[in-house]
Amino acid sequence: MKTIGYISNINLYKDKKAWSGSIYKIREGIENAGYKIEWIPYRTDTFKHKFLKILLNVIFGRHTLIDHNKYYYKLCAKTIDLNLIQKCDYIFFPGAAQIAIYIKINKPIIYYADGTFNIMKDYYWYNLSKWIIKQGNRTELLAIQKSYINIRASKWAADSVLNDYNGDPKRTYVIELGANIEDKDIFHTETYKSGTLNILFSGVEWKRKGAEIAIDTAYKLNKRGIKCKLFLVGLRNIPNKYINLPFIENFGFLDKNYPEQYQKYIEIVKKSHILLLPTHAECAGIVFCESSAYGLPIFTYNTGGIGNYVIDGVNGYKLPLTAKSDDFADKIEQCLNNKEFETLSYGGIKLFKEKLNWTSFSKSFKKVMKDNNL
């Protein structure tokens, strides 16, 4: 059995929250593909890391991007036990493959990520200095070129590898992420037909995930006579003006590392009929995999890597970024009147079974390795 060195500062065996749980599930997926995992940890909390953060904040302002420059990656590289690398046949990076630039690695590198620096600039990260942009693009380029295989979570990200960084098209692949829930907990929800329409919103960031648009959409559906309840999941705080609205049920942030909070999340999803996530920026979106697993029709924006996870007319609809709450309300009402929820529900379940699950990830990963004689 070949050994893959999995380089991460996250505990691969315990942390089910990092990267929306994907660090943990990717490790499982690789193991299920028939490989032994050797966890190779690195640190980002050394004194020098902290000093670098202070220095960059002083130079470029508070909350600047501190982890996409050569100095940061060099510090990370120095915390890696090189003896662990020698024990492995291949090296796997879930992001942060830029660290490999500063380590002597004579093993094939597999670089998996859900984006690239160039497409994240002015998408997730704003007001970056010229120096940080130059550093980010340079280290991304070197990481992609040093990697034997580049895998991305969407066509959007893979296209950037090819077009922005001259990646090798023969060794650049797309493998979607899966649902970060246990198979035993997957339950196909009953398609909405009448009564209260339970709408799920799941996201941590209020503005980026479009929480205000989701609330306004639910409000307008109720005004139109479509009785609905909006389940807010993931938000640590919501503005006071929304706290006592009768059509909102706020469950706050739920951490899947804790069994009781994980079970609470499962219970909420099971009660839901549709997912409404008007996210303005998204690389992939684990919640789309999870919603499809349960058969929840999805309503979101057409942005980033969502196209690999939400297919119009199959498991939901992607509206243009110019769409407002009225447009989301219109689309939901239209699907309701056309009795389309059942079609979208079956479509989501089918899409989940075909590719938005970790068994499919394992099979695709294994095929990529085989195709490259690894």
Secondary structure, 3 states (H helix, E strand, C coil): CCEEEEECCCCCCCCCCHHHHHHHHHHHHHHHCCCEEEEECCCCCCHHHHHHHHHHHHHHCCCCCCCCCHHHHHHHHHCCCHHHHHCCCEEEEECCHHHHHHCCCCCCEEEEECCCHHHHECCCECCCCHHHHHHHHHHHHHHHHHCCEEEECCHHHHHHHHHHHCCCHHHEEECCCCCCCCHHHCCCCCCCCCCCEEEEEECCCCCCCCHHHHHHHHHHHHHCCCCEEEEEECCCCCCHHHHCCCCEEEEECCCCCCHHHHHHHHHHHHHCCEEEECCCCCCCCHHHHHHHHHCCCEEEECCCCHHHCCCECCCEEEECCCCCHHHHHHHHHHHHHCCCHHHHHHHHHHHHHHCCCHHHHHHHHHHHHHHCCC
